[in-house]
Amino acid sequence: MNYRIGIIDYGMGNLRSVEKGFGKAGFKAEISDRVEELMEFDALVLPGVGAFGNAMNRLRDMGMDKAILDYIDTGRNMLGICLGMQLFLTTSYEHGEQRGLGVIPGKVKRLPDNVKVPHMGWNSVSITREVPLWSGIEDNSMFYFVHSYYCDPDDDAWTTGTSFHGKEFACAVGRNNVWGFQFHPEKSSTLGLRILKNFAEMAPGGTT
């Protein structure tokens, strides 16, 4: 069944790339900036490019922060991509201490100074826990990253994949119906499209 997938537009995401990625994977996704429309979707995607604090301010100004939490409470799947994944965490230290959505207890920290920042380009991902989103993906596959900060969940049980750039970090998270990738599936060629397909096929029910 082709579920209705929504991409949240809060002015800070590469929306068209994500929309086209789902299209190439064989699924229609719709971009929406209307809070009242979010509950109509079978699954939601929270993309993001830019600074954590600015993103949270935009979500709060639009009322999207509460709408996202309410949506997650319904048990339907939500996927965060890059900054979108970081926004799920409790706290970020980008440009001072910033409060996130708090869905995933943990902190967003800057990558080490002894490596090139931002981390930009292809990097291998180690699968640490098998979940439906990894279906058809081999361990140590390559995905495309662009980021200066990384997620550090308080509980390792959230982590489904790690990568290494100056240090090992969680590049994929997920439990129940909340999922996230630090890399960009929509920019990661065939394997990235497979992940988007897996997410679309999971909608709307959550899974551990």
GROMACS elastic network, one bead per residue, 0.5 to 0.9 nm:
[ bonds ]
;  ai    aj funct       b0    kb
    1   201     6  0.78081   500
    2     5     6  0.88404   500
    2    26     6  0.89732   500
    2    27     6  0.66810   500
    2    28     6  0.78882   500
    2   200     6  0.77750   500
    2   201     6  0.77075   500
    2   203     6  0.89564   500
    3    27     6  0.81360   500
    3    28     6  0.83613   500
    3    41     6  0.80036   500
    3    42     6  0.59161   500
    3    43     6  0.76856   500
    3   200     6  0.70470   500
    3   201     6  0.78042   500
    3   203     6  0.65518   500
    3   204     6  0.75085   500
    4    27     6  0.86649   500
    4    28     6  0.72675   500
    4    29     6  0.67190   500
    4    30     6  0.77577   500
    4    40     6  0.81782   500
    4    41     6  0.53095   500
    4    42     6  0.52021   500
    4    43     6  0.67854   500
    4    44     6  0.88105   500
    4   200     6  0.86371   500
    4   203     6  0.84979   500
    4   204     6  0.89834   500
    5    27     6  0.82777   500
    5    28     6  0.70156   500
    5    30     6  0.62540   500
    5    31     6  0.87325   500
    5    41     6  0.56695   500
    5    42     6  0.58583   500
    5    44     6  0.57596   500
    5    45     6  0.75909   500
    5   200     6  0.72587   500
    5   203     6  0.82129   500
    6    29     6  0.57122   500
    6    31     6  0.58440   500
    6    32     6  0.66628   500
    6    38     6  0.71909   500
    6    40     6  0.86709   500
    6    41     6  0.57682   500
    6    42     6  0.77368   500
    6    43     6  0.63008   500
    6    45     6  0.61485   500
    6    46     6  0.88012   500
    7    15     6  0.71019   500
    7    18     6  0.79209   500
    7    19     6  0.74712   500
    7    29     6  0.67967   500
    7    30     6  0.58942   500
    7    32     6  0.61401   500
    7    33     6  0.85629   500
    7    43     6  0.88217   500
    7    44     6  0.58674   500
    7    46     6  0.62605   500
    7    47     6  0.73733   500
    8    11     6  0.89745   500
    8    13     6  0.84411   500
    8    15     6  0.81207   500
    8    30     6  0.86460   500
    8    31     6  0.60595   500
    8    32     6  0.53989   500
    8    33     6  0.60319   500
    8    34     6  0.84060   500
    8    35     6  0.89883   500
    8    38     6  0.80545   500
    8    44     6  0.71611   500
    8    45     6  0.61911   500
    8    46     6  0.54856   500
    8    47     6  0.71041   500
    8    64     6  0.87382   500
    9    12     6  0.73039   500
    9    13     6  0.69375   500
    9    15     6  0.70896   500
    9    31     6  0.62456   500
    9    32     6  0.54669   500
    9    34     6  0.82416   500
    9    46     6  0.80568   500
    9    47     6  0.81365   500
   10    13     6  0.73332   500
   10    32     6  0.85971   500
   10    33     6  0.61695   500
   10    48     6  0.87119   500
   10    55     6  0.77608   500
   10    58     6  0.63655   500
   10    59     6  0.64367   500
   10    62     6  0.77346   500
   10    64     6  0.80551   500
   11    14     6  0.89998   500
   11    15     6  0.89542   500
   11    33     6  0.85450   500
   11    48     6  0.86314   500
   11    55     6  0.82857   500
   11    58     6  0.76868   500
   12    15     6  0.84146   500
   12    47     6  0.77122   500
   12    48     6  0.53517   500
   12    49     6  0.54855   500
   12    50     6  0.65516   500
   12    51     6  0.88520   500
   12    54     6  0.86658   500
   12    55     6  0.66500   500
   12    58     6  0.85560   500
   13    16     6  0.85774   500
   13    18     6  0.88720   500
   13    46     6  0.81589   500
   13    47     6  0.51378   500
   13    49     6  0.51011   500
   13    50     6  0.80637   500
   13    83     6  0.85310   500
   13    84     6  0.84131   500
   14    17     6  0.56853   500
   14    18     6  0.66179   500
   14    19     6  0.88656   500
   14    47     6  0.68584   500
   14    48     6  0.67200   500
   14    49     6  0.67798   500
   15    18     6  0.52880   500
   15    19     6  0.61031   500
   15    20     6  0.85843   500
   15    31     6  0.71558   500
   15    47     6  0.70412   500
   15    48     6  0.84263   500
   16    20     6  0.59535   500
   16    21     6  0.83323   500
   16    31     6  0.83641   500
   17    20     6  0.51449   500
   17    21     6  0.59838   500
   17    22     6  0.87448   500
   17   186     6  0.62566   500
   17   187     6  0.76863   500
   18    22     6  0.63863   500
   18    23     6  0.86210   500
   18    29     6  0.84276   500
   18    45     6  0.88227   500
   18    47     6  0.78789   500
   18   184     6  0.88218   500
   18   185     6  0.82426   500
   18   186     6  0.54507   500
   18   187     6  0.84760   500
   18   196     6  0.89493   500
   19    22     6  0.54217   500
   19    23     6  0.63632   500
   19    24     6  0.88562   500
   19    28     6  0.75742   500
   19    29     6  0.56102   500
   19    30     6  0.69966   500
   19    31     6  0.74401   500
   19   186     6  0.84786   500
   20    24     6  0.61442   500
   20    25     6  0.85214   500
   20    28     6  0.85991   500
   20    29     6  0.82439   500
   20   186     6  0.78372   500
   21    24     6  0.51742   500
   21    25     6  0.62531   500
   21    26     6  0.87442   500
   21    27     6  0.87241   500
   21   185     6  0.79676   500
   21   187     6  0.78881   500
   21   192     6  0.83969   500
   21   193     6  0.62548   500
   21   196     6  0.73110   500
   22    26     6  0.63119   500
   22    27     6  0.52025   500
   22    28     6  0.62566   500
   22    29     6  0.63086   500
   22   186     6  0.77824   500
   22   193     6  0.70968   500
   22   196     6  0.60782   500
   22   197     6  0.69772   500
   22   200     6  0.80862   500
   23    26     6  0.50662   500
   23    27     6  0.50054   500
   23    28     6  0.54455   500
   23    29     6  0.71298   500
   24    27     6  0.73352   500
   24   193     6  0.71412   500
   25    28     6  0.88201   500
   25   190     6  0.88930   500
   25   193     6  0.54502   500
   25   194     6  0.68520   500
   25   195     6  0.88695   500
   25   196     6  0.67100   500
   25   197     6  0.54423   500
   25   200     6  0.89582   500
   26   197     6  0.72957   500
   27   196     6  0.88234   500
   27   197     6  0.73802   500
   27   200     6  0.70913   500
   32    35     6  0.81415   500
   32    37     6  0.73826   500
   32    38     6  0.76494   500
   33    37     6  0.81937   500
   33    38     6  0.85952   500
   33    62     6  0.85942   500
   33    64     6  0.87406   500
   34    37     6  0.53886   500
   34    38     6  0.69372   500
   34    62     6  0.86102   500
   34    64     6  0.85673   500
   35    38     6  0.56612   500
   35    39     6  0.82488   500
   35    62     6  0.75034   500
   35    63     6  0.68813   500
   35    64     6  0.60190   500
   35    67     6  0.64650   500
   35    68     6  0.88376   500
   36    39     6  0.69202   500
   36    40     6  0.83077   500
   36    67     6  0.82536   500
   37    40     6  0.55346   500
   37    41     6  0.75522   500
   38    41     6  0.58405   500
   38    44     6  0.77143   500
   38    67     6  0.74135   500
   38    68     6  0.80789   500
   38    71     6  0.74971   500
   39    42     6  0.79108   500
   39    67     6  0.82879   500
   39    70     6  0.86702   500
   39    71     6  0.63934   500
   39    74     6  0.89663   500
   40    43     6  0.89783   500
   41    44     6  0.66994   500
   41    76     6  0.89540   500
   41   204     6  0.86760   500
   42    76     6  0.66137   500
   42    77     6  0.76415   500
   42   203     6  0.60035   500
   42   205     6  0.85939   500
   43    76     6  0.59393   500
   43    77     6  0.50754   500
   43    78     6  0.58478   500
   43    79     6  0.81436   500
   43   199     6  0.86052   500
   43   200     6  0.76408   500
   43   202     6  0.87227   500
   43   203     6  0.56041   500
   43   204     6  0.56445   500
   43   205     6  0.87284   500
   44    68     6  0.88571   500
   44    71     6  0.85955   500
   44    76     6  0.81320   500
   44    77     6  0.65447   500
   44    79     6  0.63508   500
   44    80     6  0.86829   500
   45    77     6  0.86221   500
   45    78     6  0.56742   500
   45    80     6  0.58649   500
   45    81     6  0.75340   500
   45    84     6  0.82687   500
   46    78     6  0.74075   500
   46    79     6  0.60627   500
   46    81     6  0.62974   500
   46    82     6  0.89734   500
   46    83     6  0.84987   500
   46    84     6  0.50385   500
   46    85     6  0.75480   500
   46    87     6  0.89005   500
   47    79     6  0.81579   500
   47    80     6  0.58026   500
   47    82     6  0.66913   500
   47    83     6  0.66623   500
   47    85     6  0.77703   500
   48    51     6  0.88328   500
   48    52     6  0.89196   500
   48    55     6  0.77437   500
   48    80     6  0.80697   500
   48    81     6  0.64802   500
   48    82     6  0.60447   500
   48    85     6  0.81862   500
   48    86     6  0.89803   500
   48    87     6  0.88072   500
   49    52     6  0.87583   500
   49    55     6  0.85211   500
   49    82     6  0.71392   500
   49    83     6  0.57588   500
   49    84     6  0.79492   500
   49   147     6  0.89052   500
   50    53     6  0.89983   500
   50    54     6  0.76630   500
   50    55     6  0.73356   500
   50    83     6  0.71143   500
   51    54     6  0.55252   500
   51    55     6  0.62891   500
   51    56     6  0.88614   500
   51    83     6  0.78272   500
   51    94     6  0.72616   500
   51    95     6  0.83214   500
   52    55     6  0.51593   500
   52    56     6  0.62644   500
   52    57     6  0.86715   500
   52    83     6  0.69077   500
   52    84     6  0.89621   500
   52    86     6  0.76982   500
   52    87     6  0.69238   500
   52    92     6  0.70901   500
   52    93     6  0.87566   500
   52    94     6  0.65801   500
   52    95     6  0.84794   500
   52    98     6  0.74348   500
   52    99     6  0.89738   500
   52   100     6  0.81339   500
   53    56     6  0.52268   500
   53    57     6  0.61745   500
   53    58     6  0.86655   500
   53    92     6  0.81717   500
   53    94     6  0.74283   500
   53    95     6  0.76976   500
   53    96     6  0.88300   500
   53    97     6  0.87032   500
   53    98     6  0.59302   500
   53    99     6  0.78589   500
   53   100     6  0.83595   500
   54    57     6  0.51220   500
   54    58     6  0.62661   500
   54    59     6  0.87266   500
   55    58     6  0.51910   500
   55    59     6  0.62815   500
   55    60     6  0.87028   500
   55    83     6  0.83921   500
   55    84     6  0.88220   500
   55    87     6  0.80501   500
   56    59     6  0.50398   500
   56    60     6  0.61296   500
   56    61     6  0.85124   500
   56    65     6  0.77055   500
   56    87     6  0.73168   500
   56    98     6  0.84345   500
   56    99     6  0.78317   500
   56   100     6  0.66758   500
   56   101     6  0.80219   500
   57    60     6  0.51551   500
   57    61     6  0.60201   500
   57    62     6  0.85761   500
   58    61     6  0.50805   500
   58    62     6  0.61852   500
   58    63     6  0.84853   500
   58    64     6  0.81567   500
   58    65     6  0.89064   500
   59    62     6  0.53025   500
   59    63     6  0.60220   500
   59    65     6  0.52064   500
   59    66     6  0.86064   500
   60    64     6  0.60246   500
   60    65     6  0.54428   500
   60    66     6  0.78083   500
   61    64     6  0.76548   500
   61    65     6  0.86563   500
   62    65     6  0.78591   500
   63    66     6  0.59906   500
   63    67     6  0.65163   500
   63    68     6  0.88982   500
   64    68     6  0.59055   500
   64    69     6  0.85678   500
   65    68     6  0.53100   500
   65    69     6  0.64882   500
   65    70     6  0.87450   500
   65   101     6  0.67972   500
   66    69     6  0.51387   500
   66    70     6  0.60786   500
   66    71     6  0.84999   500
   66   101     6  0.86954   500
   67    70     6  0.50542   500
   67    71     6  0.60551   500
   67    72     6  0.86545   500
   68    71     6  0.50366   500
   68    72     6  0.62387   500
   68    73     6  0.86621   500
   68    78     6  0.87107   500
   68   101     6  0.86867   500
   69    72     6  0.51424   500
   69    73     6  0.62867   500
   69    74     6  0.89936   500
   69   101     6  0.77577   500
   69   103     6  0.77602   500
   70    73     6  0.50967   500
   70    74     6  0.67908   500
   71    74     6  0.53591   500
   71    75     6  0.74524   500
   71    76     6  0.70321   500
   71    77     6  0.87216   500
   71    78     6  0.83368   500
   72    75     6  0.55993   500
   72    76     6  0.61479   500
   72    77     6  0.70849   500
   72    78     6  0.68553   500
   72   103     6  0.89060   500
   72   177     6  0.71259   500
   72   178     6  0.72938   500
   73    76     6  0.77219   500
   74    77     6  0.88726   500
   75    78     6  0.89808   500
   75   176     6  0.78411   500
   75   177     6  0.59939   500
   75   178     6  0.88361   500
   75   204     6  0.78661   500
   75   205     6  0.65106   500
   75   206     6  0.58713   500
   76   177     6  0.60418   500
   76   178     6  0.84936   500
   76   203     6  0.69127   500
   76   205     6  0.53339   500
   76   206     6  0.57756   500
   77   176     6  0.82120   500
   77   178     6  0.60024   500
   77   179     6  0.75837   500
   77   199     6  0.82031   500
   77   202     6  0.76628   500
   77   203     6  0.60859   500
   77   204     6  0.57780   500
   77   205     6  0.64102   500
   77   206     6  0.55355   500
   77   207     6  0.85449   500
   78   177     6  0.62555   500
   78   178     6  0.51678   500
   78   179     6  0.61270   500
   78   180     6  0.82539   500
   78   199     6  0.89588   500
   78   203     6  0.89522   500
   78   206     6  0.88885   500
   79    84     6  0.79866   500
   79    85     6  0.74642   500
   79   174     6  0.88850   500
   79   177     6  0.84739   500
   79   178     6  0.62549   500
   79   180     6  0.52999   500
   79   181     6  0.79119   500
   79   199     6  0.79566   500
   80    83     6  0.74601   500
   80    86     6  0.76939   500
   80    87     6  0.79718   500
   80    88     6  0.76013   500
   80   178     6  0.80351   500
   80   179     6  0.62053   500
   80   181     6  0.64000   500
   80   182     6  0.83103   500
   81    85     6  0.51205   500
   81    86     6  0.81937   500
   81   179     6  0.87624   500
   81   180     6  0.57670   500
   81   181     6  0.51403   500
   81   182     6  0.60434   500
   81   183     6  0.70121   500
   81   184     6  0.64144   500
   81   185     6  0.79417   500
   82    85     6  0.53577   500
   82    86     6  0.66724   500
   82    87     6  0.89644   500
   82   145     6  0.82591   500
   82   146     6  0.79154   500
   82   147     6  0.74477   500
   82   171     6  0.89052   500
   82   180     6  0.76773   500
   82   181     6  0.59675   500
   82   183     6  0.58194   500
   82   184     6  0.65005   500
   83    87     6  0.62057   500
   83    88     6  0.89831   500
   83   147     6  0.82590   500
   83   149     6  0.88975   500
   83   182     6  0.73311   500
   84    87     6  0.52477   500
   84    88     6  0.70292   500
   84   180     6  0.76036   500
   84   181     6  0.84651   500
   84   182     6  0.84333   500
   85    88     6  0.55676   500
   85    89     6  0.76665   500
   85   151     6  0.81595   500
   85   172     6  0.85584   500
   85   173     6  0.82222   500
   85   179     6  0.76353   500
   85   181     6  0.60988   500
   85   182     6  0.64635   500
   86    89     6  0.57110   500
   86    90     6  0.88849   500
   86    91     6  0.88893   500
   86    92     6  0.78945   500
   86   100     6  0.79909   500
   86   107     6  0.84553   500
   86   108     6  0.64768   500
   86   149     6  0.85194   500
   86   150     6  0.74560   500
   86   151     6  0.61515   500
   86   180     6  0.82106   500
   86   181     6  0.89112   500
   86   182     6  0.77705   500
   87    90     6  0.78301   500
   87    91     6  0.83867   500
   87    92     6  0.82426   500
   87    99     6  0.86914   500
   87   100     6  0.52704   500
   87   101     6  0.59206   500
   87   102     6  0.79487   500
   87   103     6  0.86151   500
   87   108     6  0.86926   500
   88    91     6  0.89926   500
   88   100     6  0.62905   500
   88   101     6  0.51125   500
   88   102     6  0.57795   500
   88   103     6  0.51354   500
   88   104     6  0.56306   500
   88   105     6  0.83887   500
   88   106     6  0.89712   500
   88   178     6  0.87238   500
   88   180     6  0.84679   500
   89    92     6  0.75921   500
   89    99     6  0.83427   500
   89   100     6  0.55862   500
   89   101     6  0.60863   500
   89   103     6  0.59118   500
   89   105     6  0.56460   500
   89   106     6  0.53915   500
   89   107     6  0.61594   500
   89   108     6  0.71313   500
   89   151     6  0.76427   500
   89   152     6  0.85754   500
   89   153     6  0.74640   500
   90    98     6  0.85666   500
   90    99     6  0.60352   500
   90   101     6  0.60666   500
   90   103     6  0.69464   500
   90   104     6  0.63595   500
   90   105     6  0.52794   500
   90   106     6  0.54191   500
   90   107     6  0.61033   500
   90   108     6  0.82342   500
   91    97     6  0.67860   500
   91    98     6  0.56044   500
   91   100     6  0.53154   500
   91   101     6  0.83537   500
   91   102     6  0.74979   500
   91   105     6  0.82399   500
   91   106     6  0.65807   500
   91   108     6  0.62116   500
   91   109     6  0.89640   500
   92    95     6  0.85373   500
   92    96     6  0.77891   500
   92    97     6  0.57429   500
   92    98     6  0.50145   500
   92    99     6  0.64663   500
   92   100     6  0.69070   500
   92   106     6  0.86601   500
   92   107     6  0.55143   500
   92   109     6  0.64092   500
   92   149     6  0.88052   500
   92   151     6  0.87271   500
   93    96     6  0.51411   500
   93    98     6  0.62005   500
   93   107     6  0.75849   500
   93   108     6  0.61311   500
   93   109     6  0.57287   500
   93   110     6  0.73925   500
   93   149     6  0.87509   500
   94    97     6  0.66809   500
   94    98     6  0.71458   500
   94   108     6  0.76209   500
   94   109     6  0.71425   500
   94   110     6  0.71817   500
   94   149     6  0.76253   500
   95    98     6  0.78987   500
   99   102     6  0.77777   500
  100   103     6  0.83019   500
  101   104     6  0.80121   500
  102   105     6  0.60118   500
  102   106     6  0.80554   500
  103   178     6  0.82571   500
  104   107     6  0.89544   500
  104   153     6  0.68013   500
  104   154     6  0.81705   500
  104   155     6  0.87386   500
  104   158     6  0.78821   500
  104   178     6  0.87373   500
  105   152     6  0.88554   500
  105   153     6  0.59334   500
  105   154     6  0.56586   500
  105   155     6  0.74185   500
  106   151     6  0.73215   500
  106   152     6  0.56052   500
  106   155     6  0.77324   500
  107   150     6  0.84380   500
  107   151     6  0.60888   500
  107   152     6  0.52450   500
  107   153     6  0.63115   500
  107   154     6  0.76049   500
  108   149     6  0.63241   500
  108   150     6  0.54891   500
  108   152     6  0.60096   500
  108   153     6  0.83558   500
  109   148     6  0.85995   500
  109   149     6  0.52795   500
  109   150     6  0.54827   500
  109   151     6  0.65339   500
  109   152     6  0.72196   500
  110   113     6  0.84214   500
  110   117     6  0.88955   500
  110   148     6  0.59833   500
  110   150     6  0.62967   500
  111   114     6  0.86996   500
  111   115     6  0.78654   500
  111   116     6  0.88440   500
  111   117     6  0.70123   500
  111   118     6  0.81299   500
  111   119     6  0.82220   500
  111   147     6  0.86915   500
  111   148     6  0.58744   500
  111   149     6  0.54150   500
  111   150     6  0.65050   500
  111   165     6  0.77158   500
  111   166     6  0.71480   500
  111   167     6  0.77912   500
  112   115     6  0.61970   500
  112   116     6  0.85158   500
  112   117     6  0.80601   500
  112   165     6  0.82681   500
  112   166     6  0.59295   500
  112   167     6  0.73545   500
  113   116     6  0.73192   500
  113   117     6  0.73707   500
  113   166     6  0.82225   500
  114   117     6  0.88100   500
  114   166     6  0.67947   500
  115   118     6  0.87835   500
  115   119     6  0.81751   500
  115   165     6  0.70878   500
  115   166     6  0.56449   500
  116   119     6  0.61623   500
  116   120     6  0.84756   500
  116   165     6  0.85810   500
  116   166     6  0.86179   500
  117   120     6  0.77423   500
  117   147     6  0.75934   500
  117   148     6  0.55539   500
  117   149     6  0.88027   500
  118   146     6  0.64989   500
  118   147     6  0.52024   500
  118   149     6  0.80785   500
  119   145     6  0.65946   500
  119   146     6  0.55596   500
  119   147     6  0.53366   500
  119   148     6  0.59924   500
  119   149     6  0.87384   500
  119   165     6  0.71849   500
  120   123     6  0.87995   500
  120   144     6  0.74937   500
  120   145     6  0.52789   500
  120   147     6  0.66390   500
  120   148     6  0.86856   500
  121   143     6  0.80669   500
  121   144     6  0.53113   500
  121   145     6  0.52799   500
  121   146     6  0.66090   500
  122   142     6  0.59676   500
  122   143     6  0.52871   500
  122   145     6  0.61198   500
  122   183     6  0.89824   500
  122   188     6  0.82970   500
  123   140     6  0.87087   500
  123   141     6  0.80664   500
  123   142     6  0.51658   500
  123   143     6  0.56087   500
  123   144     6  0.64593   500
  123   145     6  0.70791   500
  123   163     6  0.71417   500
  123   164     6  0.78101   500
  123   165     6  0.84921   500
  123   183     6  0.89581   500
  124   139     6  0.84716   500
  124   141     6  0.52750   500
  124   143     6  0.63516   500
  124   144     6  0.88942   500
  124   162     6  0.86115   500
  124   163     6  0.62254   500
  124   164     6  0.78602   500
  125   139     6  0.68204   500
  125   141     6  0.56877   500
  125   142     6  0.62317   500
  125   143     6  0.71510   500
  125   161     6  0.63035   500
  125   162     6  0.56379   500
  125   164     6  0.80746   500
  125   171     6  0.76212   500
  125   172     6  0.87452   500
  126   138     6  0.89299   500
  126   139     6  0.55071   500
  126   141     6  0.75732   500
  126   160     6  0.85971   500
  126   161     6  0.53883   500
  126   162     6  0.51867   500
  126   163     6  0.62026   500
  127   130     6  0.69515   500
  127   134     6  0.80046   500
  127   137     6  0.89975   500
  127   138     6  0.81451   500
  127   139     6  0.54746   500
  127   140     6  0.71275   500
  127   141     6  0.89596   500
  127   160     6  0.60577   500
  127   162     6  0.66394   500
  127   172     6  0.85538   500
  128   139     6  0.88173   500
  128   159     6  0.70376   500
  128   160     6  0.50412   500
  128   162     6  0.69907   500
  129   134     6  0.89209   500
  129   157     6  0.86387   500
  129   159     6  0.73362   500
  129   161     6  0.68429   500
  130   133     6  0.81963   500
  130   134     6  0.64680   500
  130   135     6  0.81440   500
  130   160     6  0.69663   500
  130   161     6  0.89489   500
  131   134     6  0.57029   500
  131   135     6  0.72879   500
  131   160     6  0.74126   500
  131   174     6  0.81871   500
  131   175     6  0.89783   500
  131   207     6  0.82422   500
  131   208     6  0.71941   500
  132   135     6  0.53240   500
  132   198     6  0.67678   500
  132   199     6  0.79401   500
  132   202     6  0.76338   500
  132   207     6  0.80375   500
  132   208     6  0.87582   500
  133   136     6  0.85883   500
  133   137     6  0.84626   500
  133   179     6  0.88311   500
  133   194     6  0.84435   500
  133   195     6  0.56561   500
  133   196     6  0.80524   500
  133   197     6  0.85186   500
  133   198     6  0.52327   500
  133   199     6  0.60080   500
  133   202     6  0.82243   500
  134   137     6  0.51839   500
  134   138     6  0.78799   500
  134   160     6  0.89434   500
  134   194     6  0.85612   500
  134   195     6  0.67192   500
  134   198     6  0.76813   500
  135   138     6  0.84380   500
  135   194     6  0.80964   500
  135   195     6  0.77271   500
  135   198     6  0.69277   500
  136   191     6  0.82364   500
  136   194     6  0.73591   500
  136   195     6  0.85162   500
  136   198     6  0.89124   500
  137   140     6  0.88548   500
  137   141     6  0.70396   500
  137   191     6  0.67513   500
  137   194     6  0.78441   500
  137   195     6  0.80601   500
  138   141     6  0.57920   500
  140   163     6  0.88314   500
  141   191     6  0.81013   500
  142   188     6  0.78338   500
  142   191     6  0.82652   500
  143   183     6  0.63542   500
  143   184     6  0.71868   500
  143   185     6  0.71421   500
  143   187     6  0.80340   500
  143   188     6  0.51812   500
  143   189     6  0.81643   500
  143   191     6  0.78049   500
  143   192     6  0.71037   500
  144   183     6  0.55094   500
  144   184     6  0.57075   500
  144   185     6  0.73553   500
  144   186     6  0.89199   500
  144   187     6  0.62936   500
  144   188     6  0.52899   500
  144   189     6  0.87465   500
  144   192     6  0.87156   500
  145   182     6  0.69934   500
  145   184     6  0.61364   500
  145   187     6  0.87478   500
  145   188     6  0.87400   500
  146   182     6  0.82651   500
  146   183     6  0.69260   500
  146   184     6  0.78430   500
  147   150     6  0.75009   500
  147   182     6  0.77768   500
  147   183     6  0.82453   500
  150   169     6  0.66536   500
  150   170     6  0.72454   500
  150   171     6  0.75254   500
  150   182     6  0.74874   500
  151   169     6  0.69361   500
  151   170     6  0.59736   500
  151   171     6  0.72774   500
  151   172     6  0.89997   500
  151   182     6  0.80768   500
  152   155     6  0.86213   500
  152   156     6  0.85921   500
  152   169     6  0.69431   500
  152   170     6  0.64697   500
  153   156     6  0.63225   500
  153   157     6  0.85907   500
  153   158     6  0.68214   500
  153   159     6  0.75160   500
  153   170     6  0.77750   500
  153   173     6  0.86662   500
  154   157     6  0.88620   500
  154   158     6  0.84777   500
  155   158     6  0.60440   500
  155   159     6  0.79787   500
  156   159     6  0.53698   500
  156   160     6  0.86747   500
  156   170     6  0.87164   500
  157   160     6  0.77947   500
  157   173     6  0.86123   500
  157   174     6  0.84717   500
  157   175     6  0.80231   500
  158   170     6  0.88946   500
  158   172     6  0.84695   500
  158   173     6  0.52513   500
  158   174     6  0.53938   500
  158   175     6  0.59922   500
  159   162     6  0.74580   500
  159   170     6  0.59190   500
  159   171     6  0.77670   500
  159   172     6  0.59732   500
  159   174     6  0.64575   500
  159   175     6  0.85461   500
  160   170     6  0.76265   500
  160   171     6  0.79392   500
  160   172     6  0.52514   500
  160   173     6  0.50114   500
  160   174     6  0.63352   500
  160   175     6  0.88229   500
  161   169     6  0.85795   500
  161   170     6  0.59966   500
  161   171     6  0.56724   500
  161   173     6  0.68076   500
  161   181     6  0.87122   500
  162   168     6  0.64994   500
  162   169     6  0.54344   500
  162   172     6  0.65212   500
  163   167     6  0.82258   500
  163   168     6  0.56498   500
  163   169     6  0.56873   500
  163   170     6  0.66102   500
  163   171     6  0.59499   500
  163   172     6  0.88073   500
  164   167     6  0.53072   500
  164   169     6  0.62368   500
  164   170     6  0.88842   500
  164   171     6  0.89686   500
  165   168     6  0.65774   500
  165   169     6  0.79093   500
  170   173     6  0.69954   500
  170   181     6  0.87443   500
  170   182     6  0.79775   500
  171   180     6  0.79953   500
  171   181     6  0.56516   500
  171   183     6  0.68031   500
  172   179     6  0.76063   500
  172   180     6  0.55386   500
  172   182     6  0.62662   500
  172   183     6  0.81380   500
  173   178     6  0.80293   500
  173   179     6  0.55789   500
  173   180     6  0.50965   500
  173   181     6  0.65758   500
  173   182     6  0.87919   500
  174   177     6  0.73463   500
  174   178     6  0.54753   500
  174   180     6  0.62953   500
  174   181     6  0.89475   500
  174   208     6  0.76239   500
  175   178     6  0.57046   500
  175   179     6  0.67127   500
  175   206     6  0.84310   500
  175   207     6  0.72065   500
  175   208     6  0.50825   500
  176   179     6  0.82781   500
  176   206     6  0.52963   500
  177   204     6  0.88513   500
  177   205     6  0.73340   500
  177   207     6  0.60167   500
  177   208     6  0.73379   500
  178   206     6  0.78720   500
  181   184     6  0.70454   500
  181   185     6  0.78213   500
  183   187     6  0.85279   500
  183   188     6  0.81975   500
  184   187     6  0.53735   500
  184   188     6  0.62622   500
  184   192     6  0.74012   500
  185   189     6  0.75986   500
  185   190     6  0.89763   500
  185   191     6  0.75637   500
  185   193     6  0.62912   500
  185   194     6  0.83914   500
  185   195     6  0.66701   500
  185   196     6  0.68775   500
  186   189     6  0.72044   500
  186   192     6  0.58023   500
  186   193     6  0.62923   500
  186   195     6  0.89008   500
  186   196     6  0.76005   500
  187   192     6  0.68238   500
  187   193     6  0.84022   500
  188   191     6  0.63442   500
  188   193     6  0.72115   500
  189   192     6  0.54530   500
  189   193     6  0.63803   500
  189   194     6  0.88194   500
  190   193     6  0.51753   500
  190   194     6  0.62574   500
  190   195     6  0.88878   500
  191   195     6  0.64805   500
  191   196     6  0.88911   500
  192   195     6  0.51515   500
  192   196     6  0.65315   500
  192   197     6  0.87064   500
  193   196     6  0.50286   500
  193   197     6  0.61163   500
  193   198     6  0.85393   500
  194   198     6  0.60936   500
  194   199     6  0.86188   500
  195   199     6  0.62031   500
  195   200     6  0.86115   500
  196   199     6  0.50835   500
  196   200     6  0.61671   500
  196   201     6  0.86022   500
  197   200     6  0.50753   500
  197   201     6  0.61417   500
  197   202     6  0.86335   500
  198   201     6  0.51576   500
  198   202     6  0.62466   500
  199   202     6  0.51203   500
  199   203     6  0.66844   500
  200   203     6  0.55676   500
  200   204     6  0.83935   500
  201   204     6  0.83127   500
  202   205     6  0.65060   500
  202   206     6  0.74046   500
  202   207     6  0.82065   500
  203   206     6  0.74416   500
